Amino acid sequence: MAIDSGLILLVFLALLFAWGLNRVRRMLRLGPLAYGGVMIVFIIVVLAIWTQTFR
């Protein structure tokens, strides 16, 4: 099974998003609950976009 290039791109974007969110979280002093909520929403959106590519 070959690794899908779109999946590699999504993983890269997720890491970039997490890095950027961590910087914003330090500036805004968000708690771990808010940080976790944003990450869960991001994961759901990424999975929704990724599953759309298979249709």
N, C-alpha and C positions, 0 to 999 in steps of 0.2 A: 504494500500500500504506500503510494507516494504521498509525501506531505504536501498539502494544499498551500499554494503561495498566499492565498487570501487569509488562511489561518495564521500563517507566520506574520503577515501584516497586522492582523488583529491582536496577536500577542504583543507585538512591538508597540502598537498604539496603546494597549492596556498598560504596559510598563511605563510608557511616556506619560500617560494620564495619571498613574499612581504617583510618579515622581512629581509632576506638577501639582497634584492635589496635596501632596505632603508639604510642599512649599507654601501653598495657599492656607493650609490648615495651621501652619506655624504662624503666619501673619494674622489670621483671624482668630486664633486660639480656639479652634473647634474641639469639642470633646470627642472621645473615641466612638460614642454612639452616633454622632452626626457623620463622622468619617466612615464608619461601617455602613450607614444608610446610603451614603453617596456611592460607595463601592458596590453595594448590592444592586442599586439602580443601574449603575454603569454595566455591570455584568449581565443583567437582564436585557438591556438595550443591545449590547454586543451580541448576545446569543440570538436575539430576535433578528438582527441584521444578518448574522451568519446563516441562520436557517432560511432566510429569504433567498440566498444565493443558490440553494438547491432546487428551487421551484422552476 
